[in-house]
Amino acid sequence: MLTSVEVEDTTTGSRKQLEARALFVFIGAQPQSSWLTGLVELDDHGFVLTGPDLDRGSGDRTQRVQPSILQTSQPGIFAAGTCGAGRPDV
């Protein structure tokens, strides 16, 4: 369960902890998702596999229920916007 995030001011290098129960990361058309490697399935370009695109991944598909369109390979972690693989605007 997420309880906090550490944020860094990239100009000064100062860091601080912020309480958080959820996290939204905007990674744009050139995904900066290497930090997700090993946590959720990514395609060959680093986009997060979600919903039906999970069938394209290499992971074990033991799930009997089709995941929602935003569901990643890790239950409880969702991806939205252009970070997901197969998006028409990418």
C-alpha positions as CSV (number, residue, x, y, z in Angstrom):
1,M,0.0,0.0,0.0
2,L,1.3,3.4,-1.0
3,T,1.7,5.8,2.0
4,S,4.1,8.4,0.7
5,V,6.3,9.4,-2.2
6,E,9.7,11.1,-2.2
7,V,9.9,14.1,-4.5
8,E,13.1,15.8,-5.7
9,D,13.6,19.4,-6.9
10,T,15.8,18.7,-10.0
11,T,17.2,22.2,-9.8
12,T,18.3,22.2,-6.2
13,G,18.5,18.5,-5.5
14,S,16.5,18.9,-2.3
15,R,14.1,16.0,-1.5
16,K,11.1,15.6,0.8
17,Q,8.5,13.0,1.6
18,L,4.9,13.6,0.8
19,E,2.0,11.6,2.2
20,A,0.1,9.9,-0.7
21,R,-2.4,7.2,-1.1
22,A,-2.3,7.1,-4.9
23,L,0.2,8.1,-7.7
24,F,-0.4,9.3,-11.2
25,V,2.7,9.5,-13.5
26,F,2.6,11.2,-16.8
27,I,5.3,9.8,-19.0
28,G,4.3,11.1,-22.4
29,A,5.0,9.7,-25.9
30,Q,8.6,8.7,-25.0
31,P,8.0,6.6,-21.9
32,Q,10.3,7.0,-19.0
33,S,9.1,3.8,-17.5
34,S,12.4,1.9,-16.8
35,W,11.6,2.2,-13.1
36,L,8.6,-0.1,-13.7
37,T,10.7,-2.9,-15.1
38,G,9.9,-6.1,-13.1
39,L,6.8,-4.5,-11.5
40,V,4.5,-4.4,-14.5
41,E,4.8,-5.8,-18.1
42,L,6.2,-3.3,-20.7
43,D,6.3,-3.7,-24.4
44,D,9.6,-3.5,-26.4
45,H,9.4,0.3,-26.5
46,G,8.8,0.7,-22.7
47,F,5.0,1.3,-22.9
48,V,2.9,-0.3,-20.2
49,L,0.8,-3.2,-21.3
50,T,-2.8,-2.9,-20.2
51,G,-6.1,-4.7,-20.7
52,P,-6.3,-6.7,-23.9
53,D,-2.7,-5.8,-24.7
54,L,-1.5,-8.0,-21.8
55,D,-1.9,-11.0,-24.2
56,R,1.0,-9.5,-26.1
57,G,3.3,-9.7,-23.1
58,S,5.6,-12.5,-21.9
59,G,4.0,-12.9,-18.5
60,D,2.0,-15.9,-17.2
61,R,-1.7,-15.3,-18.0
62,T,-3.3,-17.3,-15.1
63,Q,-6.1,-14.7,-14.8
64,R,-9.4,-16.1,-15.8
65,V,-11.2,-12.8,-16.1
66,Q,-10.3,-10.3,-18.8
67,P,-8.6,-7.3,-17.2
68,S,-10.1,-3.9,-17.4
69,I,-8.8,-1.6,-20.2
70,L,-6.5,0.3,-17.7
71,Q,-5.4,-2.8,-15.6
72,T,-1.7,-3.6,-15.8
73,S,-0.2,-7.1,-15.2
74,Q,0.0,-6.2,-11.5
75,P,-3.4,-6.3,-9.8
76,G,-4.3,-2.9,-8.3
77,I,-1.9,-0.9,-10.6
78,F,-3.6,0.9,-13.5
79,A,-2.1,2.9,-16.4
80,A,-3.9,5.7,-18.3
81,G,-3.1,8.0,-21.2
82,T,-0.2,7.5,-23.6
83,C,1.9,5.3,-21.3
84,G,-0.2,2.3,-22.3
85,A,0.9,0.2,-25.3
86,G,-1.2,0.2,-28.4
87,R,-2.7,3.7,-27.9
88,P,-3.7,5.3,-31.3
89,D,-2.1,8.6,-30.3
90,V,1.4,7.1,-29.8
